[in-house]
Amino acid sequence: MLATALALLLAAAPASPAKLPLRACTVQGVPAKCGTLLVPENRDTGLGSRIGLRIVVVPARHRPARPDAFTYLAGGPGGAATEQTAVVNSIWSGVHERHDILLVDQRGTGGSHPLACAPPAPSDDVGVVIRACLASLNGDPTQYGTAAAADDLEAVRAALGYRTLNVYGISYGATLAQVYLARHPRSVRTVVLDGPTLLDISFFGRFAVNGQRSLDVLARRCARERACARSFPSWPTQLRALIEAWNARPVAVTRDTTFSGDDLAGLIQSLTLNTASAAAIPLLVAGAARGEYEALARQLSGAGPENPLMFWSIWCNERWVGLDASGPWGTYLDGYVTAQLERYRSVCAYVPDHAEPPSNRARVRSTVPALALVGGADPQDPAANVAGLGAAMPRARVVVVPEHGHGVGAYGCLPRLVSLFVERGSAGTLDVRCVRTIEPPPFALR
């Protein structure tokens, strides 16, 4: 009884006074408070340059707010959390009732001293491009890793006076969330991992196998649905044939774009990430098999943003990435993954090395309440990549959304479940049966 009363008293106590002044601002139409926290670029020595971290706080709707903020960690590496202010504020409005939303651009991204350099194009001399990029940088890329980002977040938490954080990490953000939990376990009240892979599991070591499994899930769903099965009875076989044929003789799919079989496999893998775009794959493959490339060409529009150098600093130096992986894996992605690994290694040969702390490669063991959200057809971070989570984190629960892809926390009833999880501080009592009603979108038939 005494322990319970003490816990209730601490929960009701106000947060520590904030040390960092924030100014009123509006971000993406959302009233907020903004500020910049200066931190050492080199966290090991604390010496040398200081960099500014961009901070956005969306105050809780009801005051007084809970002393534990809800913080969203963006994917990538390379995503900037503050660029998702409106989305986060909208999706997790239930959490926002009593909790501040805290958004911090990871060092090297957004408004936090970005290290922007475009990745080399296939025709570029990798060494020339990387050396020119490094020469132009206003910063030391060896200081832009996941551990430094985790320590930055802890500095922000302390500076704003939050007792603890409710951490939500998506994709790479789930990796950062695990590192933050390992390095600052007393600062985490709850953690949500959306599309995670455990830190001791090689991301690229399972990449091809996970991608094949995702495609197989899609093929089984198409075979079950009469219209898809009737319209595209043999698209998986056609895909294999196209990859082999196009690797032997690349095909011009637009006036300016020539595709090899590995290029096609990579595009299909990227489409399986998103449940809506995956629904167009049978149509796209069947059309390509007939020599019709219009559907394929439509998927090529809108190139992604340039990757900052911090992406390469993390990708090249942190062991969870698994750049030492090698096939064969016996999948449709074998050629693509092998080529990608060779290309990444060629880039990484020019990226400065930096030491990796043990917390970046060891499975986290914690009693912090955790909720892992996994797409049943995720081609990158499926349920197999969090196998054993319960043994390492006994208060963790894995929720799988059938036949959906990567990053599922915004779908259906999941925002409400996340809100309940944060409020209760426990995943064990959640009724998760509603995830079965989250239907994937229908297949594109024409």
Secondary structure, DSSP 8 states (H G I E B T S, - for coil): -HHHHHHHHHHHS------S--EEEEETTEEEEEEEEEEES-TTT--S-EEEEEEEEE--SSSS--SEEEEEE--TTT--GGGGHHHHHHHTHHHHTTS-EEEE--TTBTTB---B-----TTS-HHHHHHHHHHH-SS-GGG-SHHHHHHHHHHHHHHHT-SEEEEEEETHHHHHHHHHHHH-GGGEEEEEEES---TTS-TTTTHHHHHHHHHHHHHHHHHHSHHHHHH-TTHHHHHHHHHHHHHHS-EESSSS-EE-HHHHHHHHHHHHTSHHHHTTHHHHHHHHHTT--HHHHHTT-S-----BHHHHHHHHH-GGG-TT------STTHHHHHHHHHHHHHHHTTS------GGGTS-----S-EEEEEETT-SSS-GGGGTTHHHH-TTEEEEEETT--S--TTSTTHHHHHHHHHHHT-STT---GGGGG---------
